[in-house]
Amino acid sequence: MNVAGLTPIIPIVFAFALPLFSILIKGNRKIVQTYALIGTGLTLISSFKLFQLAYSSSTPLVYTFGKWIAPIGIVYEVDRLSALIALVTAGLMFLIAIYSYRYLEHEEGLEWYYTLYLGLEAGLLGVLLTGDAFNLFVMIEVTSIAAYALVMFYRDRGDSVTAGLKYALIGAVGTTMYFLALGVFYGAFGTVNFADLSAKVHSLSFPVTGSPVGNIILASGVALALATWAFLIKAAIVPNHFWLPEAHPAAPSPISAVLSGLVVNVGVYALIRFLYTVYGGSLAPELAHIIGTLSTIVIVLGAVSALFGALMMNIQRDVKRLIAYSTIMHMGYLFMAVGLGTSLGLQAALFHLVNHAIAKALLFLAAGVFIHAVGSRNIEDLAGLGRRMPIATFSLAIATLSLVGIPPLNVFFSKLLLFNAFLDRSLVLALVLVLSSATALIAYMRVFYVVWLRKPKENLEIKEPTSMSLVCLLLALVVIVIGLMAPIITDKLITPAATQTMDYNSYVNAILNLASRVLH
């Protein structure tokens, strides 16, 4: 099972070694780029291996650090949910690393960019694979610090530094709230291991830590309120959304793709872990009431985010701000689906998380090709570029049509699942999905009209950057293929992952069996 421990370690080792390595090679850009591709490539191979292992095993995989067994030591516990999202994350990080080189051709400090980039990847994978709530905090911090620094990559630009500092400030508030939640959990439960927490919530005995030491009803209410607020910040859900429309556009376009496609997923994934793994299944009436109230709040805030994000898209002049508000809208859908607490809701959330990550990364990268060509994010300045850059324009079209939900592209199928899941709870939720999608379509069509049909402002001689356009083309094809194979993907990947996530017993037993074997 060492592959579980190895997957986040590869990028962190590459990240730490890069500054020293770059001194030896005197900052040679091509060697730095090759180094980064090897690092992200090996991580992708390791993630794929882990994905195969997780899907071929009937129980979650466990990796113990230093042979310390949970709940004493930190463990990685990998189920199909985390393995699938980790594979998507590693795949996108590899492709965006290829794209980054040409995008940053005129920038200094490529070695620092890739040091932070690899650190960010290590943090994201650590969040997905850990089986420990405290280690989740550490990995969220690793992800966040790398993300703050990457937003401020253009150090000589005021908007970049201001946006990064605002992001860092609100992000620090979020992680502090989560840290306080951990204190409350530990004070009452005597543990922060997910499997152990889940066992105590469901009145199962666990070796070493024994029974809870405090009032777990009160502690759950306080800790979940704090933790959920932190996750709402990380996923930019209204009213905690205000840092995202500034941070994402201010970053280099490849980083905007990572932030909107992958980093915001941290909040969604963490909420799924707590609501489904720790507090899933049948609960005591008081605990069930707390989870019910929390779920309702999450659904309402998600619905508000979806409508607000869609409306705000229509008044943007900056193309990257427009796409950033689209991220707020889609995060709203994901929180609504997670809050449902149903198997169908979880399937819809997982499929939409994967589809949105790919399509949103593609949208930022395609827009990045235009921005790179003219050096402006203003939609009006991109007028007429579409005909000069056919591959980027095709990619932009596929991404926008997919995100709006046009068949047979990938997001259409996850929106269909979302629609059915929402309809089971309330017609209002289904209407929110339809209304916000229609509103977003108007904003996207305006961008496309300007890029494709407007006359160019000046006679620009522009060539499409091959490496950037090929990455866009590859992702556009992935969007189409996932759409065409959606029923198979749902059947073979999404449903098994959602079913395993709903089964908290298998998550608890994987650790329990290991702990019992060692203790006897």
C-alpha positions as CSV (number, residue, x, y, z in Angstrom):
1,M,0.0,0.0,0.0
2,N,3.0,2.3,-0.1
3,V,1.7,4.0,-3.2
4,A,-0.8,5.9,-0.9
5,G,2.0,7.4,1.1
6,L,4.2,7.9,-1.9
7,T,1.7,9.9,-4.0
8,P,1.8,13.3,-2.1
9,I,5.5,12.7,-1.2
10,I,6.7,12.8,-4.8
11,P,5.7,16.5,-5.5
12,I,6.8,17.7,-2.0
13,V,10.3,16.2,-2.5
14,F,10.5,17.7,-6.0
15,A,9.3,21.1,-4.6
16,F,11.9,21.1,-1.8
17,A,14.7,20.1,-4.1
18,L,14.0,22.5,-7.0
19,P,15.4,25.8,-5.5
20,L,18.8,24.0,-4.8
21,F,18.7,22.2,-8.1
22,S,18.1,25.5,-10.0
23,I,21.3,27.0,-8.4
24,L,23.3,24.1,-9.9
25,I,21.7,24.6,-13.4
26,K,21.9,28.4,-13.1
27,G,18.2,28.7,-13.6
28,N,18.1,27.1,-17.1
29,R,14.4,27.4,-18.1
30,K,14.2,24.3,-20.2
31,I,15.8,22.1,-17.5
32,V,13.4,23.6,-14.9
33,Q,10.4,22.9,-17.1
34,T,11.6,19.3,-17.7
35,Y,12.2,18.8,-14.0
36,A,8.6,20.1,-13.2
37,L,7.1,17.7,-15.9
38,I,9.0,14.8,-14.4
39,G,7.7,15.6,-10.9
40,T,4.1,16.1,-12.0
41,G,4.4,13.1,-14.4
42,L,5.6,10.7,-11.7
43,T,2.8,12.0,-9.4
44,L,0.3,11.2,-12.1
45,I,1.6,7.7,-12.6
46,S,1.5,7.1,-8.8
47,S,-2.1,8.5,-8.6
48,F,-3.2,6.2,-11.4
49,K,-1.7,3.2,-9.6
50,L,-3.5,4.3,-6.4
51,F,-6.8,4.7,-8.4
52,Q,-6.4,1.1,-9.8
53,L,-5.8,-0.3,-6.3
54,A,-8.7,1.6,-4.7
55,Y,-11.1,0.4,-7.4
56,S,-9.9,-3.2,-7.3
57,S,-10.2,-3.4,-3.5
58,S,-13.5,-3.9,-1.7
59,T,-12.3,-1.9,1.3
60,P,-10.5,1.4,1.7
61,L,-6.7,1.2,1.5
62,V,-4.7,2.2,4.6
63,Y,-1.2,3.4,4.8
64,T,0.5,4.0,8.2
65,F,3.3,6.5,8.6
66,G,6.2,5.0,10.6
67,K,4.1,2.0,11.4
68,W,2.1,4.0,14.0
69,I,-1.4,2.7,13.9
70,A,-4.5,4.9,14.1
71,P,-5.7,6.5,16.3
72,I,-2.2,7.1,17.8
73,G,-0.4,7.8,14.5
74,I,-1.4,9.6,11.3
75,V,-2.7,7.3,8.6
76,Y,-3.7,7.8,5.0
77,E,-7.0,6.1,4.2
78,V,-7.9,6.0,0.5
79,D,-11.3,5.0,-0.7
80,R,-12.7,5.3,-4.3
81,L,-13.9,8.8,-3.7
82,S,-10.5,10.2,-2.8
83,A,-8.7,8.0,-5.4
84,L,-10.9,9.3,-8.2
85,I,-10.5,13.0,-7.3
86,A,-6.8,12.5,-6.8
87,L,-6.4,11.0,-10.3
88,V,-8.3,14.0,-11.9
89,T,-6.2,16.4,-9.8
90,A,-2.8,14.8,-10.8
91,G,-3.9,14.6,-14.5
92,L,-4.9,18.3,-14.6
93,M,-1.7,19.4,-12.7
94,F,0.5,17.6,-15.3
95,L,-1.3,19.2,-18.3
96,I,-1.3,22.7,-16.7
97,A,2.5,22.3,-16.0
98,I,3.0,21.8,-19.8
99,Y,0.8,24.8,-20.6
100,S,2.6,27.0,-18.0
101,Y,6.0,27.1,-19.7
102,R,4.9,28.9,-22.8
103,Y,2.5,31.1,-20.9
104,L,5.3,32.4,-18.6
105,E,7.9,32.7,-21.4
106,H,8.5,36.4,-20.6
107,E,8.5,36.0,-16.8
108,E,11.4,35.7,-14.4
109,G,11.4,33.2,-11.5
110,L,10.2,30.1,-13.2
111,E,11.9,27.9,-10.6
112,W,9.9,29.5,-7.8
113,Y,6.7,29.2,-9.7
114,Y,7.2,25.4,-10.1
115,T,8.4,25.1,-6.5
116,L,5.1,26.5,-5.3
117,Y,3.2,24.6,-8.0
118,L,4.6,21.3,-6.9
119,G,3.9,22.3,-3.2
120,L,0.3,23.1,-4.1
121,E,-0.1,19.6,-5.8
122,A,1.3,17.9,-2.7
123,G,-1.1,19.8,-0.5
124,L,-4.1,18.9,-2.7
125,L,-3.3,15.2,-2.8
126,G,-2.6,15.2,1.0
127,V,-6.1,16.7,1.6
128,L,-7.7,13.9,-0.5
129,L,-5.8,11.0,0.9
130,T,-5.5,11.6,4.6
131,G,-7.6,9.7,7.1
132,D,-7.0,12.2,10.0
133,A,-8.8,15.5,10.6
134,F,-5.6,17.2,12.0
135,N,-3.5,16.1,9.0
136,L,-6.3,17.5,6.8
137,F,-5.7,20.9,8.5
138,V,-2.0,20.6,7.8
139,M,-2.6,19.8,4.2
140,I,-5.1,22.6,3.7
141,E,-2.5,24.9,5.1
142,V,0.1,23.6,2.6
143,T,-2.3,24.0,-0.3
144,S,-3.4,27.5,0.9
145,I,0.1,28.9,1.4
146,A,1.2,27.8,-2.1
147,A,-2.0,29.2,-3.6
148,Y,-1.6,32.6,-1.9
149,A,2.0,32.9,-3.2
150,L,1.0,31.9,-6.7
151,V,-1.8,34.5,-6.8
152,M,0.9,37.1,-6.0
153,F,3.3,35.7,-8.7
154,Y,3.2,39.0,-10.5
155,R,4.9,40.9,-7.7
156,D,5.2,44.1,-9.6
157,R,1.4,44.4,-10.1
158,G,-0.7,46.0,-7.5
159,D,-3.9,44.1,-8.2
160,S,-2.0,40.8,-7.9
161,V,-0.5,41.6,-4.5
162,T,-3.7,43.1,-3.1
163,A,-5.8,40.1,-4.3
164,G,-3.2,37.6,-2.8
165,L,-3.2,39.4,0.5
166,K,-7.0,39.5,0.7
167,Y,-7.1,35.8,-0.2
168,A,-4.4,35.0,2.5
169,L,-6.3,37.0,5.1
170,I,-9.7,35.4,4.6
171,G,-8.0,32.0,4.1
172,A,-6.2,32.3,7.4
173,V,-9.5,33.1,9.1
174,G,-11.0,29.9,7.6
175,T,-8.1,27.6,8.6
176,T,-8.1,29.1,12.1
177,M,-11.8,28.3,12.5
178,Y,-11.2,24.7,11.4
179,F,-8.3,24.5,13.9
180,L,-10.7,25.6,16.7
181,A,-13.1,22.9,15.5
182,L,-10.4,20.3,15.8
183,G,-9.8,21.4,19.4
184,V,-13.5,20.9,20.2
185,F,-13.5,17.5,18.5
186,Y,-10.5,16.3,20.4
187,G,-11.8,17.7,23.7
188,A,-15.0,15.7,23.5
189,F,-14.0,12.6,21.5
190,G,-10.4,12.2,22.5
191,T,-9.4,11.6,18.9
192,V,-9.2,13.4,15.5
193,N,-8.9,10.2,13.3
194,F,-11.9,10.1,10.9
195,A,-12.6,6.4,11.4
196,D,-12.3,6.8,15.2
197,L,-14.6,9.8,15.2
198,S,-17.2,8.0,13.1
199,A,-17.0,4.9,15.4
200,K,-17.7,7.1,18.4
201,V,-20.5,9.0,16.7
202,H,-22.1,5.6,15.9
203,S,-21.4,4.2,19.4
204,L,-18.8,1.6,18.3
205,S,-15.8,0.9,20.5
206,F,-12.3,1.6,19.3
207,P,-9.0,0.4,20.7
208,V,-6.7,2.8,22.7
209,T,-9.1,5.9,22.8
210,G,-12.0,4.1,24.4
211,S,-15.2,6.0,24.9
212,P,-15.8,9.7,24.3
213,V,-14.7,11.9,27.2
214,G,-17.1,14.8,26.7
215,N,-20.6,15.7,25.5
216,I,-20.4,14.7,21.9
217,I,-23.8,16.2,21.0
218,L,-22.8,19.7,22.0
219,A,-19.2,19.3,20.7
220,S,-20.5,18.1,17.3
221,G,-22.8,21.1,17.0
222,V,-20.0,23.6,17.8
223,A,-17.2,21.9,15.9
224,L,-19.3,21.3,12.7
225,A,-20.5,24.9,12.7
226,L,-16.9,26.1,12.8
227,A,-15.6,23.5,10.3
228,T,-18.4,24.1,7.8
229,W,-17.9,27.8,7.9
230,A,-14.2,27.2,7.1
231,F,-15.1,24.9,4.2
232,L,-17.6,27.6,2.9
233,I,-14.7,30.0,2.8
234,K,-12.4,27.5,1.0
235,A,-15.1,26.8,-1.6
236,A,-16.1,30.5,-2.0
237,I,-19.8,30.0,-1.1
238,V,-21.8,33.2,-0.5
239,P,-21.3,35.1,1.9
240,N,-17.7,33.9,2.0
241,H,-17.1,34.3,-1.7
242,F,-15.7,37.8,-2.0
243,W,-12.0,36.9,-2.2
244,L,-12.4,34.6,-5.2
245,P,-13.4,37.1,-8.0
246,E,-10.2,39.1,-7.3
247,A,-7.8,36.2,-6.5
248,H,-8.5,34.0,-9.5
249,P,-8.1,36.7,-12.2
250,A,-5.0,38.2,-10.6
251,A,-3.1,34.9,-10.8
252,P,-1.4,33.7,-14.0
253,S,-4.0,31.9,-16.2
254,P,-2.6,28.4,-15.5
255,I,-2.9,29.1,-11.8
256,S,-6.5,30.4,-12.3
257,A,-7.3,27.1,-13.9
258,V,-5.8,25.2,-10.9
259,L,-7.6,27.4,-8.3
260,S,-11.0,27.3,-10.0
261,G,-10.7,23.7,-11.2
262,L,-9.1,22.0,-8.2
263,V,-8.3,24.2,-5.1
264,V,-12.0,25.1,-4.4
265,N,-12.8,21.4,-4.4
266,V,-11.0,21.1,-1.0
267,G,-14.0,22.6,0.8
268,V,-16.5,20.3,-1.0
269,Y,-14.4,17.2,-0.3
270,A,-13.8,18.0,3.4
271,L,-17.5,18.6,3.9
272,I,-18.3,15.2,2.2
273,R,-15.8,13.5,4.6
274,F,-17.5,14.9,7.7
275,L,-21.2,14.7,6.6
276,Y,-20.9,11.2,5.0
277,T,-18.0,9.4,6.6
278,V,-18.1,10.7,10.2
279,Y,-21.8,11.6,10.5
280,G,-23.3,9.3,7.9
281,G,-25.9,6.6,8.4
282,S,-28.4,6.4,11.3
283,L,-27.6,8.7,14.2
284,A,-29.0,9.5,17.6
285,P,-32.0,11.9,17.4
286,E,-30.0,14.9,18.7
287,L,-27.1,14.3,16.3
288,A,-29.5,13.7,13.4
289,H,-31.2,17.1,14.2
290,I,-27.8,18.9,14.1
291,I,-26.8,17.3,10.8
292,G,-30.3,18.1,9.4
293,T,-30.1,21.7,10.3
294,L,-26.5,22.0,9.0
295,S,-27.5,20.3,5.7
296,T,-30.4,22.8,5.2
297,I,-28.1,25.8,5.8
298,V,-25.6,24.3,3.3
299,I,-28.3,23.8,0.7
300,V,-29.7,27.4,1.1
301,L,-26.2,29.0,0.9
302,G,-25.5,26.8,-2.2
303,A,-28.7,27.9,-3.9
304,V,-27.9,31.6,-3.2
305,S,-24.4,31.2,-4.5
306,A,-25.6,29.6,-7.7
307,L,-28.0,32.4,-8.5
308,F,-25.6,35.2,-7.3
309,G,-22.7,33.8,-9.4
310,A,-24.8,33.6,-12.5
311,L,-26.1,37.1,-12.2
312,M,-22.7,38.6,-11.5
313,M,-21.3,36.9,-14.6
314,N,-23.4,39.2,-16.7
315,I,-21.9,42.5,-15.6
316,Q,-18.2,41.6,-15.9
317,R,-15.9,43.3,-18.4
318,D,-12.9,41.2,-17.3
319,V,-13.1,37.7,-18.9
320,K,-11.3,36.0,-15.9
321,R,-13.6,37.6,-13.4
322,L,-16.6,36.4,-15.4
323,I,-15.2,32.8,-15.3
324,A,-14.5,33.2,-11.6
325,Y,-18.1,34.0,-10.8
326,S,-19.0,30.9,-12.8
327,T,-16.9,29.0,-10.3
328,I,-19.0,30.4,-7.4
329,M,-22.2,29.3,-9.3
330,H,-20.9,25.7,-9.7
331,M,-19.6,25.5,-6.1
332,G,-23.2,26.4,-5.2
333,Y,-24.5,23.4,-7.1
334,L,-22.0,21.1,-5.4
335,F,-22.9,22.3,-1.8
336,M,-26.6,21.9,-2.6
337,A,-26.0,18.3,-3.8
338,V,-23.8,17.4,-0.8
339,G,-26.3,18.9,1.6
340,L,-29.1,16.6,0.3
341,G,-27.5,13.7,2.2
342,T,-28.8,11.2,-0.4
343,S,-26.9,8.6,-2.5
344,L,-28.1,10.3,-5.7
345,G,-27.0,13.7,-4.3
346,L,-23.6,12.4,-3.6
347,Q,-23.3,10.7,-7.0
348,A,-24.3,14.0,-8.7
349,A,-21.9,16.0,-6.6
350,L,-19.0,13.7,-7.3
351,F,-19.6,13.5,-11.1
352,H,-20.1,17.3,-11.2
353,L,-17.0,17.9,-9.2
354,V,-14.9,15.9,-11.8
355,N,-16.7,17.4,-14.8
356,H,-16.5,21.0,-13.5
357,A,-12.8,20.6,-12.7
358,I,-11.9,19.6,-16.3
359,A,-14.2,22.0,-18.1
360,K,-13.4,25.0,-15.9
361,A,-9.6,24.3,-16.2
362,L,-10.1,24.2,-20.0
363,L,-12.1,27.5,-20.0
364,F,-9.4,29.3,-18.1
365,L,-6.6,27.9,-20.3
366,A,-8.5,28.7,-23.5
367,A,-9.1,32.3,-22.3
368,G,-5.4,32.3,-21.2
369,V,-4.3,31.8,-24.9
370,F,-6.2,35.0,-25.9
371,I,-4.9,37.0,-22.8
372,H,-1.4,35.8,-23.6
373,A,-1.7,37.1,-27.2
374,V,-3.0,40.6,-26.4
375,G,-1.8,41.1,-22.8
376,S,-5.3,42.2,-21.6
377,R,-8.2,40.5,-19.7
378,N,-10.8,43.0,-20.9
379,I,-13.4,41.2,-23.1
380,E,-13.5,44.1,-25.6
381,D,-9.8,43.8,-26.2
382,L,-10.2,40.2,-27.2
383,A,-12.5,41.2,-30.1
384,G,-11.9,39.3,-33.4
385,L,-9.2,37.0,-32.0
386,G,-11.3,33.9,-32.5
387,R,-10.7,33.6,-36.2
388,R,-6.9,33.9,-35.8
389,M,-6.8,31.2,-33.1
390,P,-9.0,28.3,-34.2
391,I,-7.9,25.7,-31.7
392,A,-8.3,28.1,-28.7
393,T,-11.6,29.2,-30.0
394,F,-12.8,25.6,-30.4
395,S,-11.6,24.9,-26.9
396,L,-13.4,28.0,-25.5
397,A,-16.6,26.9,-27.3
398,I,-16.5,23.4,-26.0
399,A,-15.8,24.6,-22.4
400,T,-18.5,27.2,-22.4
401,L,-21.1,24.9,-24.0
402,S,-20.2,22.2,-21.6
403,L,-20.4,24.3,-18.4
404,V,-23.8,25.7,-19.5
405,G,-25.0,22.1,-19.8
406,I,-25.4,21.5,-23.6
407,P,-25.5,17.7,-24.6
408,P,-23.6,15.6,-25.3
409,L,-20.8,17.3,-23.4
410,N,-19.7,16.1,-19.9
411,V,-21.3,18.8,-17.6
412,F,-24.7,18.1,-19.2
413,F,-24.8,14.6,-17.7
414,S,-23.7,15.7,-14.2
415,K,-26.3,18.6,-14.4
416,L,-28.9,16.0,-15.3
417,L,-28.0,14.0,-12.2
418,L,-28.0,17.2,-10.1
419,F,-31.5,18.1,-11.5
420,N,-32.9,14.6,-10.6
421,A,-31.3,14.8,-7.1
422,F,-32.7,18.3,-6.5
423,L,-36.1,17.3,-7.8
424,D,-36.3,14.5,-5.2
425,R,-36.0,17.2,-2.5
426,S,-37.8,20.2,-3.9
427,L,-38.9,21.7,-7.2
428,V,-37.4,25.0,-6.1
429,L,-33.8,23.6,-6.1
430,A,-34.3,22.2,-9.6
431,L,-35.5,25.6,-10.8
432,V,-32.4,27.3,-9.2
433,L,-30.2,25.0,-11.4
434,V,-32.2,25.7,-14.6
435,L,-32.4,29.5,-14.0
436,S,-28.8,30.0,-13.1
437,S,-27.6,27.9,-16.1
438,A,-29.8,30.0,-18.5
439,T,-28.4,33.2,-16.9
440,A,-24.9,32.0,-17.3
441,L,-25.5,31.1,-20.9
442,I,-26.2,34.8,-21.8
443,A,-22.9,35.8,-20.2
444,Y,-20.9,33.2,-22.1
445,M,-22.6,34.0,-25.4
446,R,-21.6,37.6,-25.0
447,V,-17.9,36.6,-24.6
448,F,-18.1,34.3,-27.6
449,Y,-19.8,36.9,-29.8
450,V,-17.0,39.4,-29.1
451,V,-14.2,36.9,-29.6
452,W,-15.6,35.4,-32.8
453,L,-17.8,37.9,-34.6
454,R,-16.5,41.4,-33.6
455,K,-14.0,43.2,-35.7
456,P,-10.5,43.3,-34.2
457,K,-9.5,46.6,-32.6
458,E,-6.2,46.6,-34.6
459,N,-4.6,44.5,-37.2
460,L,-2.7,42.0,-35.0
461,E,-0.3,39.4,-36.4
462,I,-0.9,36.5,-34.0
463,K,0.2,32.9,-34.0
464,E,-1.3,30.3,-31.8
465,P,1.3,29.0,-29.2
466,T,1.5,25.2,-30.1
467,S,2.0,23.7,-26.6
468,M,-0.8,25.8,-25.0
469,S,-3.3,25.1,-27.8
470,L,-2.5,21.4,-27.8
471,V,-3.2,21.2,-24.0
472,C,-6.5,23.0,-24.6
473,L,-7.4,20.7,-27.5
474,L,-6.6,17.6,-25.4
475,L,-8.9,18.8,-22.6
476,A,-11.6,19.7,-25.1
477,L,-11.5,16.1,-26.4
478,V,-11.6,14.8,-22.8
479,V,-14.8,16.9,-22.2
480,I,-16.4,15.4,-25.3
481,V,-15.3,11.8,-24.6
482,I,-16.6,12.0,-20.9
483,G,-19.9,13.3,-22.3
484,L,-20.2,10.4,-24.8
485,M,-19.2,7.8,-22.2
486,A,-21.1,9.3,-19.3
487,P,-23.4,6.3,-18.7
488,I,-20.4,4.0,-18.5
489,I,-18.4,6.4,-16.3
490,T,-21.4,6.8,-13.9
491,D,-21.8,3.1,-13.7
492,K,-18.2,2.0,-13.4
493,L,-16.6,5.0,-11.4
494,I,-19.1,7.4,-9.9
495,T,-21.7,5.0,-8.4
496,P,-19.1,2.6,-6.8
497,A,-17.3,5.6,-5.3
498,A,-20.6,7.1,-3.9
499,T,-21.8,3.8,-2.6
500,Q,-18.5,3.2,-0.7
501,T,-18.5,6.7,0.7
502,M,-22.1,6.2,2.1
503,D,-20.9,3.0,3.8
504,Y,-19.2,4.5,6.9
505,N,-18.8,0.9,8.4
506,S,-16.2,-0.1,5.7
507,Y,-14.2,3.1,6.4
508,V,-14.2,2.4,10.2
509,N,-13.5,-1.3,9.8
510,A,-10.5,-0.8,7.6
511,I,-8.7,1.0,10.5
512,L,-10.3,-1.1,13.2
513,N,-9.1,-4.4,11.8
514,L,-5.6,-3.0,11.4
515,A,-5.5,-1.6,15.0
516,S,-6.9,-4.9,16.4
517,R,-4.3,-7.0,14.6
518,V,-1.5,-5.0,16.0
519,L,-2.8,-4.8,19.5
520,H,-3.3,-8.6,19.6
